[in-house]
């Protein structure tokens, strides 16, 4: 079998990896093997942390809704239960935003939630 050299194909793939890790500390941005390890790790971290960000934001929204509900004599679970029974279909992101920006509307939602329990 004849010998085949990788030539420009290897160089192209190495350049791609080195471009992705450009600006990293030390040899992680200069040497291919270190760069490849750093790139694989960073891609895994970014995948994992996209999910963690959604988790963290949901916790933040729930905390804000709970704080707003406590101002009107309800806790979070009672507030959400009342809204569900009343047929209000607002997600936690929107409810959190209403709790922060529009206290009057949130007060009406809290009253509706209490009334429908």
C-alpha positions as CSV (number, residue, x, y, z in Angstrom):
1,X,0.0,0.0,0.0
2,X,1.3,3.4,-0.8
3,X,2.1,6.0,1.8
4,X,-0.2,8.9,2.1
5,X,0.9,12.1,3.9
6,X,-1.8,14.2,5.6
7,X,-0.3,17.5,4.3
8,X,-2.6,20.5,4.4
9,X,-5.5,18.5,5.9
10,X,-3.8,18.2,9.3
11,X,-2.6,21.8,9.2
12,X,-6.2,22.9,8.4
13,X,-7.6,21.0,11.4
14,X,-4.9,22.2,13.7
15,X,-5.4,25.8,12.7
16,X,-9.1,25.4,13.4
17,X,-8.4,24.2,16.9
18,X,-5.7,26.9,17.6
19,X,-8.1,29.6,16.4
20,X,-10.8,28.4,18.8
21,X,-8.3,28.6,21.8
22,X,-6.7,31.8,20.7
23,X,-6.2,34.1,23.8
24,X,-6.1,31.3,26.3
25,X,-3.4,31.3,29.0
26,X,0.0,29.9,28.4
27,X,0.5,27.0,26.0
28,X,-3.3,26.3,25.8
29,X,-3.5,28.8,23.0
30,X,-0.2,27.9,21.3
31,X,0.5,24.1,21.3
32,X,-1.9,21.9,19.4
33,X,-2.2,19.1,22.0
34,X,-2.8,21.5,24.9
35,X,-5.2,23.6,22.7
36,X,-7.2,20.5,21.8
37,X,-7.6,19.5,25.4
38,X,-8.6,23.0,26.3
39,X,-11.0,23.2,23.4
40,X,-12.7,19.9,24.3
41,X,-13.0,21.0,27.9
42,X,-14.4,24.4,27.1
43,X,-17.0,23.0,24.7
44,X,-18.1,20.6,27.4
45,X,-18.3,23.4,30.0
46,X,-20.3,25.6,27.6
47,X,-22.8,22.8,26.9
48,X,-23.2,22.1,30.7
49,X,-23.5,25.7,31.7
50,X,-26.2,26.5,29.1
51,X,-28.3,24.1,31.1
52,X,-27.2,25.5,34.4
53,X,-28.0,29.0,33.3
54,X,-31.6,28.0,32.6
55,X,-31.8,26.3,36.0
56,X,-30.4,29.4,37.8
57,X,-32.8,31.7,36.0
58,X,-35.8,29.6,36.9
59,X,-34.7,29.7,40.6
60,X,-34.3,33.5,40.3
61,X,-37.8,33.9,38.8
62,X,-39.3,31.7,41.5
63,X,-37.6,33.8,44.3
64,X,-38.9,37.1,42.8
65,X,-42.5,35.7,42.5
66,X,-42.3,34.4,46.0
67,X,-41.2,37.9,47.3
68,X,-44.0,39.5,45.4
69,X,-46.6,37.0,46.7
70,X,-45.4,37.5,50.3
71,X,-46.2,41.2,50.0
72,X,-49.8,40.2,49.4
73,X,-50.1,37.6,52.1
74,X,-49.5,34.5,49.9
75,X,-46.6,32.1,49.5
76,X,-45.3,31.0,46.2
77,X,-47.1,27.6,46.0
78,X,-50.5,29.1,47.0
79,X,-50.0,31.9,44.5
80,X,-49.2,29.6,41.7
81,X,-52.0,27.2,42.6
82,X,-54.5,30.0,42.6
83,X,-53.4,31.2,39.2
84,X,-53.6,27.7,37.8
85,X,-57.2,27.3,39.1
86,X,-58.1,30.7,37.8
87,X,-56.9,29.7,34.3
88,X,-54.1,32.3,34.1
89,X,-51.5,31.0,31.7
90,X,-48.4,33.1,32.4
91,X,-44.9,31.5,32.8
92,X,-42.6,32.2,35.6
93,X,-40.4,34.6,33.6
94,X,-43.3,36.9,32.8
95,X,-44.7,36.7,36.4
96,X,-41.3,37.6,37.7
97,X,-41.0,40.6,35.4
98,X,-44.5,41.7,36.4
99,X,-43.6,41.4,40.1
100,X,-40.6,43.7,39.6
101,X,-41.9,46.3,37.1
102,X,-45.7,46.4,37.6
103,X,-46.8,46.2,41.2
104,X,-50.4,47.1,40.4
105,X,-50.9,44.2,38.0
106,X,-49.2,41.8,40.3
107,X,-51.5,42.9,43.1
108,X,-54.5,42.1,40.8
109,X,-53.0,38.7,40.0
110,X,-52.5,38.0,43.7
111,X,-56.1,39.0,44.4
112,X,-57.3,36.7,41.6
113,X,-55.2,33.9,42.9
114,X,-56.6,34.3,46.5
115,X,-60.2,34.5,45.2
116,X,-60.0,31.3,43.1
117,X,-58.7,29.1,45.9
